[in-house]
Amino acid sequence: MPILETRALTIRFGGHVAVNAVSCAFEAGTLTAIVGPNGAGKTTFFNLVSGQLPASDGQVIFKGEDITALGPHLRTRRGLGRAFQLTNLFPNLTVLENVRLAVQARLHPRVDLFSMAARHRELLDAAHGYLDRVSLGHRARTRASVLSHGDQRKLEVALMLALEPDVFMFDEPTAGMSVDEVPVLLDLIEAIKQDTSKTILLVEHKMDVVRRLADRIVVLVNGTLVADGKPAEVVALPVVQEAYLGIRRKEAAHG
Amino acid sequence: MIIDTILSGDRPRSRLLGALLMAAFLALAFAPFLFPGTKALGVASRICIFIVLAASYDIVLGYTGIVSFAHAMFFGIGAYGVAIALSNLPVGWGAIFIGLGGALVVSAVLAVAIGFISLRLRALYFSMMTLALASFALIVATQLRDITGGEDGLTFSLPHLLAVSYRPFAAPVLGVRIDGRIVTYYLVFTAATALFLLMLRIVNSPFGRVLQAIRENEFRAQALGFSVVLHRTLAGTIGALMATCAGALLALVLRYNGPSASLSFEIMVDSILLMTVVGGMGTLYGPLLGAIVIVLAQYYLQPGMAALAEWTDGVPLLPHLFNPDRWLLWLGVLFVLIVYFFPTGLVGRMRGWTEPDE
């Protein structure tokens, strides 16, 4: 049984269908790359799966349960982790506190009014551990808003790691990162991949990254799933050449 | 370590702020002996009460980012609860607790209802709705004359221990004759200290950290698995219950309650909102300082100006500027200057001196 499945998942904004009847199953322990030209609906598809947007039609099935009606916080608690494309942090809190909050959400989820947050050492220690994994340990006391773009992306990923989800959803994790920062993140994703109980969904533009990591590629064009299969097969499909790589070449020519 | 437990680990983080807090605590703790007289005791009581009230508003405004104008309503509910109970039931501690308990229940129900309404409205419309609700509360209080005493309000007696005529000691203590007013003051001081420290604990608890996360980025807090609805509503309810307790204390001090004493827009805007903003939102120590500064200004700016006007008599223009009738103008100028030069409030400014941004 797949750990995550979408059935005819659809969202309309007025007359515009941003995601159109996408049915796709994700097996535990696999890494699926979701590719497609800009505006293909990749991030919107992620938002439907993690609950940031309500589906107009169709279902999201997670661990055999229909979670379509659940809000995003309840999906997170069930083990669906999400890192955002546009960095989405708590800007005026410290780097450590950002991660500590994610650890608290997992290890200390009950409403606790009367204990002192600073005395929950186990939460702080765990938070330090996740910061080290994204090599941000030395910035723990810094306010998140003053981090460089690349460091903010790493912190974004650290928040998701701290949730210890079963499904990791990375939305262009390396976008805007400098060349020497990218390997840290790719190594991290590979490390998660080693754990065969973890499932990864990855939206990514860079084809070299996709080829290196993905077990499978799903192609979205104009909100519709147009191809789904092993990386080598999918890249060779005419529809992909035309719709995805063709547009990429045109973009490159304009750029 | 013990200090950290009392202050919930939330140290002043500024020498000046620490010194001011210590001075304020000692001055309030010994107020009846340091500043004898009925007026000074009234001012000290008012400071204690407004510290609780402004801090409770800070939980809502500063820690959670909800702009509500209905906070004075909860203050009024607390004051009316005690006033109505003491006016209608046999005078005693039982009546006070029944009045306070009833008021807490009413406040909690209203606060939860407001919390759910806030889900359906965007921030600006929510603020407008709270404004309408505050007006409604004021109208109810003035119109239900049989229960609330209408515009005139209610005057009532207190239990023996708190009555003005009560004399626990035959001889003066440290030169001050102890009476029921001073006993009432210490009741208020102790309750205010306990409530403030409780709020300090709540904002530094795991729950308080989630509130800050929601204020910073509601969307992300939800994505981490926190229920924004639950936390917002609970924060609003805690703020409302604390304001209700402050209102009950006010009724005990005044031995009276009416619409202008606890429910008016002047209380909401001139006191609660200004104290929180001037002192520094989201710090809890800020509203504490704000309450002290503003209550002192409300009571002593006018006589201070009268003295200045007299002193500068004969100098051109100055006596007119310091005419005591213009005290509200000066109060306004003072607030505009503070808000303009210290956008993070007094506490934000003091902490800024000691912790430069990284």
Boltz contact constraints between the chains, C-beta under 6 A:
constraints:
  - contact:
      token1: [A, 72]
      token2: [B, 222]
      max_distance: 6.0
  - contact:
      token1: [A, 72]
      token2: [B, 223]
      max_distance: 6.0
  - contact:
      token1: [A, 73]
      token2: [B, 222]
      max_distance: 6.0
  - contact:
      token1: [A, 73]
      token2: [B, 225]
      max_distance: 6.0
  - contact:
      token1: [A, 73]
      token2: [B, 226]
      max_distance: 6.0
  - contact:
      token1: [A, 73]
      token2: [B, 227]
      max_distance: 6.0
  - contact:
      token1: [A, 76]
      token2: [B, 225]
      max_distance: 6.0
  - contact:
      token1: [A, 77]
      token2: [B, 225]
      max_distance: 6.0
  - contact:
      token1: [A, 82]
      token2: [B, 223]
      max_distance: 6.0
  - contact:
      token1: [A, 88]
      token2: [B, 220]
      max_distance: 6.0
  - contact:
      token1: [A, 90]
      token2: [B, 213]
      max_distance: 6.0
  - contact:
      token1: [A, 90]
      token2: [B, 216]
      max_distance: 6.0
  - contact:
      token1: [A, 90]
      token2: [B, 217]
      max_distance: 6.0
  - contact:
      token1: [A, 92]
      token2: [B, 216]
      max_distance: 6.0
  - contact:
      token1: [A, 101]
      token2: [B, 213]
      max_distance: 6.0
  - contact:
      token1: [A, 102]
      token2: [B, 224]
      max_distance: 6.0
  - contact:
      token1: [A, 104]
      token2: [B, 206]
      max_distance: 6.0
  - contact:
      token1: [A, 105]
      token2: [B, 224]
      max_distance: 6.0
  - contact:
      token1: [A, 105]
      token2: [B, 225]
      max_distance: 6.0
  - contact:
      token1: [A, 105]
      token2: [B, 226]
      max_distance: 6.0
  - contact:
      token1: [A, 108]
      token2: [B, 206]
      max_distance: 6.0
  - contact:
      token1: [A, 111]
      token2: [B, 207]
      max_distance: 6.0
  - contact:
      token1: [A, 112]
      token2: [B, 205]
      max_distance: 6.0
  - contact:
      token1: [A, 112]
      token2: [B, 206]
      max_distance: 6.0
  - contact:
      token1: [A, 112]
      token2: [B, 207]
      max_distance: 6.0
  - contact:
      token1: [A, 113]
      token2: [B, 202]
      max_distance: 6.0
  - contact:
      token1: [A, 113]
      token2: [B, 205]
      max_distance: 6.0
  - contact:
      token1: [A, 113]
      token2: [B, 207]
      max_distance: 6.0
  - contact:
      token1: [A, 115]
      token2: [B, 205]
      max_distance: 6.0
  - contact:
      token1: [A, 116]
      token2: [B, 8]
      max_distance: 6.0
  - contact:
      token1: [A, 116]
      token2: [B, 9]
      max_distance: 6.0
  - contact:
      token1: [A, 116]
      token2: [B, 204]
      max_distance: 6.0
  - contact:
      token1: [A, 117]
      token2: [B, 204]
      max_distance: 6.0
  - contact:
      token1: [A, 117]
      token2: [B, 205]
      max_distance: 6.0
  - contact:
      token1: [A, 117]
      token2: [B, 206]
      max_distance: 6.0
  - contact:
      token1: [A, 117]
      token2: [B, 209]
      max_distance: 6.0
  - contact:
      token1: [A, 118]
      token2: [B, 9]
      max_distance: 6.0
  - contact:
      token1: [A, 142]
      token2: [B, 358]
      max_distance: 6.0
